[in-house]
Amino acid sequence: MNFSDKIKYQREQNHLTQKELAERSNINIRQIQKYEYGEYDTGKMMLRNAIALADALECDVRELMEH
């Protein structure tokens, strides 16, 4: 499963909308959309965003970032 799929899967498992994930993680909703649609290179993702997403999704950051 790639990063985009993992984000969407985890979000849906937590019964969150993209807007709710954006609010929980303090990441702009457009950025959340880019992550889910595969429009963003995860190699350029800031560590704090990866941690914020993992925290908001209640999962380990390594789980999201592993290929």
Secondary structure as UniProt FT lines:
FT   HELIX           3..13
FT   TURN            14..15
FT   HELIX           18..25
FT   HELIX           29..36
FT   TURN            37..38
FT   HELIX           42..44
FT   HELIX           47..57
FT   HELIX           61..65
//
